[in-house]
Amino acid sequence: MKIEVDIKKILLEDEEKLSPFARKSSESLGRRFPIKSDPFRLEFARDETRILHSPPFRRLKHKTQVFLSPDNDHICTRMEHVLHVSSIASVIGRCLNLNTDLINAIAKGHDLGHPPFGHTGERQLDEILQDKGVPGGFMHELHGLRVVDMLTNHGSGLNLTYEVRDGIATHCGESFDRVVAPDRKRDLYNLESISGRGFWPATLEGCLVRLVDRIAYLGRDLEDALKAKLIKKSDIPIDITKNLGTENGQIIGVFVNDTIANSAGRDCIEMSEEVFALMKTLKEFNYKCIYLHPEVENKSGKAANIIKLLFHKMEEIFQDSQRGQNNGAVNNIIREAPLMDTFFNFIKNTNYSGETPSWRVVTDYIAGMTDHFAQKTFTQLFTPTPVV
C-alpha cells in the first residue's frame, strides 16, 4: 500500500536527522531470528512494544525497588522506577538528538531480570549460586538477557534487536562513573559471553540509560525514605539540600541539566565534576541512612531467608518429583501447596532439556516471582494447614 511506503519513508527520513553518534534502526544488526518489517514502526520501537506487553514487564509492578512489598501506593515499585528511567532518559536523549525509540526500549527492559525483594533477592540468589560453584553467580543484568531471550513466550523469548539486548545486559546502575562512553568495537553477536559488570554499552543510547538509572533512583529513594520517616530533612547533608534540593523533582532537574550540558555534541554521556561529586555524596548518604537503615536491614534479612528457603525447598521438590515427571509426587505437592502447579507448568512450558541442572530451573522460576507471589508460595510450602 502507498500509505505504508510513505509512512516508512517519513520515519526513516526523521532518523537521518539524528546525531552522528546515535544508532539508527536502519543501522541495527537486526535480530537473532529475522521477522517481517512493520510498515508503521521502526525496529527499536517494535522492541519497546514487545517489552511493554510481556508478562515479565507486568510483574515489575509487584517487585521491590527499595522498600519491600510496600503497602503505601505512593512508594516506588520496580515498574515505576523503570518508567522513570525511560521518561528521564528520553528527555535527555531528545535534547542530545539521540534515538529515543532505542532509549525507551532499553529503559523499559533494563530491569526485567530483577528477582523479588530487589537487591536483597539478587544478593541471596548470587550467594546461593556462588556456593554451588556456578560461574558468575547471579546478576540481574545478565538474567535480564536470559529473560528476553529464553524465558518469555514459553521459552521462545521476545526476539529483540541486538542493540536493545546489549543495553539490557550492560546497564549496571550500581556502577557510578562520571563519564560513560560506548564500546563500539564489542561483538554484539556474542552477548552471551558477557560475564560481569565491567562491560560498557555498545551504543550511546545504552550509555545514557546506564547513567540515568542512578539519576532515577537516588532522589526518589530519598523522597520515599522521608515519607516512610526513616530519615528527616535535617539529616540530609547541607551540600545536598543547598545544591540539589530535598525533593525528587529538584534533584532530577539538576542532574538532567548537567548531563545535557556536558554531553551535547560528544560521543559519551558525561556529568560535570561538581555535580558528579554531589551525586556521590547523595549515594553515600542513601546507603548509610536508607539502604542500610536498621529497619530496612531487618526486613531485608527476612526476605533473604524467604529466598534461601524457597530455593532449597523447590530444588528438592524438582528432584524428588523427577523434574515434574512423577505425577504422583506432583499431585501430592500441589495438594499441599496449590501454587506449585505454576512451577510444574513452568517446567513443562519452558525449553529445558533433560540435562538442565536443577539450580538453573529453580533460579529462573524464583527470579521471575513478584514479592507477593514469593511470600504466598513460601507460606504454602512452610506453613502447616489443619489435617481435619
Residue, then its C-alpha position, 0 to 999 in steps of 0.5 A: m500500500k502507498i500509505e505504508v511506503d510513505i509512512k516508512k519513508i517519513l520515519l526513516e527520513d526523521e532518523e537521518k536527522l539524528s546525531p552522528f553518534a546515535r544508532k539508527s534502526s536502519e543501522s541495527l544488526g537486526r535480530r537473532f531470528p529475522i521477522k517481517s518489517d512493520p510498515f508503521r514502526l521502526e525496529f527499536a520501537r517494535d522492541e519497546t512494544r514487545i517489552l511493554h506487553s510481556p508478562p515479565f514487564r507486568r510483574l515489575k509492578h509487584k517487585t521491590q525497588v527499595f522498600l519491600s512489598p510496600d503497602n503505601d501506593h505512593i512508594c516506588t515499585r520496580m515498574e515505576h522506577v523503570l518508567h522513570v528511567s525511560s521518561i528521564a532518559s528520553v528527555i535527555g536523549r531528545c535534547l542530545n538528538l539521540n534515538t529515543d525509540l532505542i532509549n525507551a526500549i532499553a529503559k523499559g527492559h533494563d530491569l526485567g531480570h530483577p528477582p523479588f525483594g530487589h537487591t536483597g533477592e539478587r544478593q541471596l540468589d548470587e550467594i546461593l549460586q556462588d556456593k554451588g560453584v556456578p560461574g558468575g553467580f547471579m546478576h540481574e543484568l545478565h538474567g535480564l538477557r536470559v529473560v528476553d531471550m529464553l524465558t518469555n513466550h514459553g521459552s521462545g523469548l521476545n526476539l529483540t534487536y541486538e542493540v536493545r539486548d546489549g543495553i539490557a545486559t550492560h546497564c549496571g546502575e550500581s556502577f557510578d562513573r562520571v563519564v560513560a562512553p560506548d564500546r563500539k568495537r564489542d561483538l554484539y553477536n556474542l552477548e552471551s559471553i558477557s560475564g560481569r559488570g565491567f562491560w560498557p554499552a555498545t551504543l550511546e543510547g545504552c550509555l545514557v540509560r546506564l547513567v540515568d538509572r542512578i539519576a532515577y533512583l537516588g532522589r526518589d529513594l530519598e523522597d520515599a525514605l522521608k515519607a516512610k520517616l526513616i530519615k528527616k530533612s535535617d539529616i540530609p547533608i547541607d551540600i545536598t539540600k543547598n545544591l540539589g534540593t530535598e525533593n525528587g523533582q529538584i534533584i532530577g532537574v539538576f542532574v538532567n541539566d548537567t548531563i545535557a550540558n556536558s554531553a551535547g555534541r560528544d560521543c559519551i554521556e558525561m556529568s560535570e565534576e561538581v555535580f558528579a561529586l554531589m551525586k556521590t555524596l547523595k549515594e553515600f548518604n542513601y546507603k548509610c541512612i536508607y539502604l542500610h537503615p536498621e529497619v530496612e536491614n531487618k526486613s531485608g534479612k527476612a526476605a533473604n531467608i524467604i529466598k534461601l528457603l524457597f530455593h532449597k525447598m523447590e530444588e528438592i521438590f524438582q528432584d524428588s518429583q523427577r523434574g515434574q515427571n512423577n505425577g504422583a509426587v506432583n499431585n501430592i505437592i500441589r495438594e499441599a501447596p496449590l501454587m506449585d502447579t505454576f512451577f510444574n507448568f513452568i517446567k513443562n512450558t519452558n525449553y529445558s532439556g533433560e540435562t538442565p541442572s536443577w539450580r538453573v530451573v529453580t533460579d529462573y522460576i524464583a527470579g521471575m516471582t513478584d514479592h507477593f507471589a514469593q511470600k504466598t508460595f513460601t507460606q504454602l510450602f512452610t506453613p502447616t494447614p489443619v489435617v481435619 
